[in-house]
Amino acid sequence: MTESLTLTLAIPADHPAFPGHFPARPILPGAALLDLVVLALEDALTLEPGALQLVSGKFLAAVGPGATLRLYASPGRAGGWRCTLSDAAGSTVAQCEVRFGTKA
């Protein structure tokens, strides 16, 4: 297994979740952010879509349109991955853990 991964996640300014969350100050919903994390990891690890499933997530700061995040992933429990997302200033915006699962 890979020791660790560092990836860049670019949050599109036109992501479809922004118009409804919230008009005065758009933020990316946590579920959408975690979906981007899982997709990025599956792509980086050349896994089939749906190979990873979320175990836990914690949100520490809002993510807005056009943000660039650093995703640091290290091996976690049971062959999964512990992930930390940081903004351009290096502040942690979210943490999560994913594991290998079975496709429904």
N, C-alpha and C positions, 0 to 999 in steps of 0.2 A: 504494500500500500504506500502511496505517496506520503511523505512526511508532513508536508503542509502545502497550502496553495495560497497565493495572493492574486486576486482578480480585481479588475476595475468594472464597476457597474455604472453606466451612464443612464440616468433617469430621463427619459424623453420629456421635453416640455409639453408635448401634445399627448401624453399618456391619457387614455380614455377615462381614467378614474378622477382626474383633476377637476373637470367641470362641476361635479357634484360634491366635491370635498375640498374645499369650501369656496364659494364664489369670492369672498373678500380676501381669503388667504389660502390658496390651494395647497393641500398636503396629500401625500401618497398614503392611502390606507395601508395599515400594517399587513393585511392579507395579501395585497398586491406586491408589497415589498418582499415578503417571504416567498411568494411565487417566483419573483425575479431571482432570488437567491438560489432556490432549488433548480430552476432552469439553467442558471449559470454554472452550477456545480455539475449537473448532468452533462452539460456540453463540454466542460473542461475535462471531465473524467471519461468522456466518450461513452456515456451510459444511455440506455434507452429512456425515452420520456416515461415518467412514472416510476423509475427505479428507486428514487429517493422519496421519503415521506418525512414530514415535519414531526418532531417530537415535542419541541417547546420553542417559545419565542418571547422576547422581552424587548419593549420599545422604550428608548430613553430620550429621543428627540424627534421632532417632525422632520420630514424629508419633502422638499418642495420641487417644483418643476426645474429641470435642467441641472439637478444636483449630480455630482460625480462622487461615488462612494468607493471606498476600498473594502473589499471582502477578504478577510483573512480566515481561512479554514484549516483546522488541525484535526487529526484523528481523535475521535471521541469514543464513548462506550460502544461496545458491541459492533465495532467496525463502522460506526457512523462518523459524523463530522460535527465539531463544535465551531460555530461561526461568529465572527464579530464584524460589524459594519461600522466604518468610520467615515466622517465627512472630510472635506478638504482641509479643515483645520486640525484634523486628527482626533476630534471628539467622537466617542462611541455613540452611535445613533440607535443601534439594535444589536441584539445577540440572539442566536438560535442554535438548535441542535437538530440535525437530520440523521436518518438512518436508512439503510437499505430495507426496502419493503417489498411486498408482493403487489403486483398490478391487479386491480379489481376486474 
